[in-house]
Amino acid sequence: MTDSNDWPTETTAFIYWTVASNTNNLLEHGEHANLAIVFAAGNRPEQLDKIRIELILRDDSTLTFERMIPLITNELVDLG
């Protein structure tokens, strides 16, 4: 079990590419990327909370993902 002192002080998100066809920061056809969110101790969602993630695309449209948080049994949760 982790101590709350081990958690970051700010919630942070980052994207990493698992399949990239070039080195720019745009997700393009055929590329695969993962969005990882590391929650600060006071921001960590609990079971049955709903989170919404909005990605702003280059044509200014948005792509929205909503997920219900399952029972969290470890530090890494894959929301598919």
C-alpha positions as CSV (number, residue, x, y, z in Angstrom):
1,M,0.0,0.0,0.0
2,T,1.3,3.5,-0.8
3,D,1.5,6.3,1.6
4,S,-0.2,9.6,0.5
5,N,3.3,11.2,0.7
6,D,4.3,9.1,-2.4
7,W,1.6,10.7,-4.6
8,P,2.4,13.8,-6.8
9,T,1.3,17.2,-5.6
10,E,-0.4,18.0,-9.0
11,T,-2.5,15.9,-11.4
12,T,-0.5,15.4,-14.6
13,A,-1.3,13.8,-17.9
14,F,1.1,12.7,-20.7
15,I,0.8,10.9,-24.0
16,Y,3.2,8.3,-25.3
17,W,3.3,6.7,-28.7
18,T,3.4,2.9,-29.1
19,V,3.4,3.1,-32.9
20,A,4.7,6.3,-34.5
21,S,5.4,6.9,-38.2
22,N,7.3,10.2,-37.5
23,T,8.5,12.4,-34.7
24,N,5.8,15.1,-34.6
25,N,3.3,15.5,-31.8
26,L,0.2,14.7,-33.9
27,L,-1.7,11.4,-33.8
28,E,-2.0,10.4,-37.4
29,H,-3.5,7.6,-39.3
30,G,-1.9,4.3,-38.4
31,E,-0.3,5.6,-35.2
32,H,-1.2,4.4,-31.7
33,A,-0.8,6.5,-28.5
34,N,-1.7,6.1,-24.9
35,L,-2.9,8.8,-22.5
36,A,-1.7,8.4,-19.0
37,I,-3.1,10.4,-16.1
38,V,-1.3,10.5,-12.7
39,F,-3.7,11.9,-10.1
40,A,-2.5,14.0,-7.2
41,A,-3.4,12.5,-3.8
42,G,-6.5,14.7,-3.3
43,N,-7.7,14.3,-6.9
44,R,-7.7,10.5,-7.2
45,P,-11.1,9.3,-8.4
46,E,-13.0,6.7,-6.5
47,Q,-15.1,3.7,-7.5
48,L,-18.2,4.7,-9.7
49,D,-16.9,8.3,-10.2
50,K,-17.3,9.3,-13.9
51,I,-14.3,11.0,-15.6
52,R,-14.4,12.8,-18.9
53,I,-11.4,13.4,-21.1
54,E,-11.6,15.8,-24.0
55,L,-9.0,15.9,-26.8
56,I,-9.1,18.9,-29.0
57,L,-8.3,17.9,-32.6
58,R,-6.4,20.1,-35.0
59,D,-9.6,21.1,-36.8
60,D,-10.9,22.4,-33.4
61,S,-13.4,19.6,-33.0
62,T,-13.3,17.6,-29.8
63,L,-13.1,13.9,-29.1
64,T,-14.7,13.0,-25.7
65,F,-14.2,9.9,-23.7
66,E,-16.2,9.1,-20.6
67,R,-15.5,6.3,-18.2
68,M,-16.8,5.0,-14.9
69,I,-14.1,4.3,-12.5
70,P,-14.1,0.6,-11.4
71,L,-12.9,-0.7,-8.0
72,I,-9.3,0.3,-7.9
73,T,-7.2,-2.6,-6.6
74,N,-3.7,-1.4,-7.7
75,E,-1.9,1.7,-8.9
76,L,-2.5,1.1,-12.6
77,V,-6.0,1.1,-14.1
78,D,-6.6,0.5,-17.8
79,L,-9.9,2.2,-18.8
80,G,-9.7,0.9,-22.4
